[in-house]
Amino acid sequence: MHRIVLTGALALTLAAPALAQTPQAVPGSAEWLRMRGDTYHRAPDAEQNPAEVEATARLNADIAARNQTAAQTEAEAQAAWESENAKWRSESAAAETARAQWEADVAAAEAARAQWERDRAAWEAEVARCRASGRPCVTAPPTAPK
């Protein structure tokens, strides 16, 4: 058992410097391909097949056009989203303003009602005193709030 552990430790000790010095390349990069033996060498123009060059140019143009269309579509979608987002935010702000105004109106109405109730109670007390004294009372009651 100890032999297996020692053998494994020895192997790792010997392999560690080699593993540490292995260059790291991004998978798919030219360096990564070169490390695996893949190379690309462009043939001179005289050796190019004109039909392949033309087909490649058409394919590249088609891909570039599709990429441009996709970018345009994405830009339009982003602009539409931003427009809708701005509209929603505006509507939300307007709704918040309306809610705050409604709350202020309710508070004002409640305050007016409370004031009217105090005025009415004061008027009723004045009428009661007036009747208790035996004099005629001609004051009108306070106007109710609207």
C-alpha positions in Angstrom: 0.0 0.0 0.0 2.8 2.4 0.9 4.5 1.6 -2.4 1.5 2.7 -4.4 1.2 6.0 -2.4 5.0 6.6 -2.8 4.9 5.8 -6.5 2.0 8.2 -7.0 3.7 10.9 -5.0 6.9 10.4 -7.0 5.1 10.6 -10.3 3.4 13.8 -9.4 6.6 15.3 -8.1 8.4 14.5 -11.4 5.4 15.6 -13.6 4.7 18.8 -11.7 7.4 21.0 -13.4 6.3 19.8 -16.8 2.7 20.4 -16.1 3.4 23.9 -14.6 5.3 24.9 -17.8 2.6 23.9 -20.2 1.3 27.0 -21.9 -2.4 27.6 -21.6 -4.2 28.7 -24.7 -7.8 29.6 -25.2 -9.7 26.8 -26.9 -10.3 27.6 -30.6 -7.6 30.3 -30.7 -4.8 30.1 -33.3 -2.4 29.3 -30.5 -4.6 26.5 -29.3 -4.9 25.0 -32.8 -1.1 25.4 -33.4 -0.4 23.5 -30.1 -2.5 20.6 -31.5 -0.7 20.6 -34.9 -3.3 22.5 -36.9 -2.0 25.2 -39.1 -3.5 27.5 -41.7 -1.5 28.9 -44.6 -3.2 30.9 -47.2 -2.4 29.8 -50.7 -0.9 32.5 -53.0 -3.5 34.2 -55.3 -2.2 32.3 -58.3 -3.0 29.0 -56.6 -6.6 30.0 -55.5 -9.5 28.4 -57.2 -11.6 31.3 -58.6 -14.9 29.4 -58.1 -14.0 28.8 -54.4 -13.0 32.4 -53.9 -16.2 33.6 -55.5 -18.3 31.2 -53.4 -16.5 32.2 -50.3 -17.0 35.9 -51.1 -20.8 35.3 -51.6 -21.1 33.3 -48.4 -19.2 36.0 -46.5 -21.4 38.7 -48.0 -24.5 36.7 -47.1 -23.3 36.2 -43.5 -22.4 39.9 -43.2 -25.9 40.9 -44.5 -27.6 38.5 -42.1 -25.5 39.9 -39.2 -26.4 43.4 -40.2 -30.1 42.5 -40.4 -29.9 40.8 -37.0 -28.1 43.8 -35.5 -30.7 46.2 -37.0 -33.5 44.0 -35.7 -31.9 43.9 -32.2 -31.4 47.7 -32.2 -35.1 48.2 -33.2 -36.2 45.8 -30.5 -34.1 47.6 -27.9 -35.4 51.0 -29.0 -39.0 49.7 -28.8 -38.3 48.3 -25.4 -36.8 51.5 -24.2 -39.8 53.5 -25.6 -42.2 51.2 -23.8 -40.2 51.4 -20.6 -40.2 55.2 -20.8 -44.0 55.2 -21.4 -44.6 52.8 -18.5 -42.4 54.9 -16.2 -44.3 58.0 -17.3 -47.7 56.4 -16.7 -46.5 55.1 -13.4 -45.4 58.5 -12.3 -48.7 60.0 -13.5 -50.6 57.4 -11.5 -48.5 58.1 -8.5 -49.1 61.8 -8.8 -52.9 61.1 -9.2 -52.9 58.9 -6.2 -51.1 61.5 -4.1 -53.6 64.2 -5.3 -56.5 61.9 -4.4 -55.1 61.3 -0.9 -54.6 65.1 -0.5 -58.2 65.7 -1.7 -59.5 63.0 0.8 -57.6 64.6 3.6 -58.9 68.0 2.7 -62.4 66.7 2.5 -62.1 65.0 5.9 -60.6 68.2 7.4 -63.5 70.3 5.9 -66.1 67.8 7.3 -64.4 67.9 10.7 -64.5 71.7 10.7 -68.1 71.7 9.6 -69.0 69.3 12.4 -67.2 71.6 14.9 -69.0 74.7 13.5 -72.4 72.8 13.6 -71.8 71.8 17.2 -70.9 75.4 18.1 -74.1 76.7 16.3 -76.3 74.1 18.0 -74.8 75.1 21.4 -75.5 78.8 20.6 -79.1 78.0 19.5 -79.6 76.0 22.7 -78.3 78.9 24.9 -80.4 81.4 22.9 -83.6 79.2 23.4 -82.7 78.7 27.1 -82.6 82.5 27.5 -86.0 83.0 25.9 -84.8 85.2 23.1 -85.5 84.6 19.4 -82.7 82.9 17.5 -82.2 83.9 13.9 -78.8 82.6 13.0 -78.5 80.2 10.1 -76.7 76.9 10.5 -73.2 76.5 8.9 -73.1 75.4 5.3 -72.2 71.8 4.8 -69.0 71.1 3.0 -69.2 69.9 -0.7 
